Amino acid sequence: MFLFRKSEKLLFVKMNLYTEYMNEKDKMKKIKALYEQVDDYFIKEYFDLDSMKNPDWKIEVLEGLLEGKKPYELEHYDDVLEKYPQKEEFVLGDVHDLFDKL
């Protein structure tokens, strides 16, 4: 079991080195492959697979999660949640509707 984990870490190191020299198409393939392996609610809900904004950050976050790091340990975790609502206007609209009904 220990040897498997050690080789797994070596694979991540090699993947990280390769990432620096990848083109955008290769990065998108890698992001999609990593995304399929990650089991994180916020990533699955708010991660934009079609966006090429900050692909290196996306790869870094996805690899970090696969390595077992927690979201607060990943510098760009919040940055890759592109679909997360920036403003909570929907709450204000609901509150105004509620007051109108009173």
Secondary structure as UniProt FT lines:
FT   HELIX           2..19
FT   TURN            20..21
FT   HELIX           24..37
FT   HELIX           41..46
FT   TURN            49..50
FT   HELIX           55..66
FT   TURN            67..68
FT   HELIX           71..73
FT   TURN            75..77
FT   HELIX           78..80
FT   TURN            82..83
FT   HELIX           89..101
//
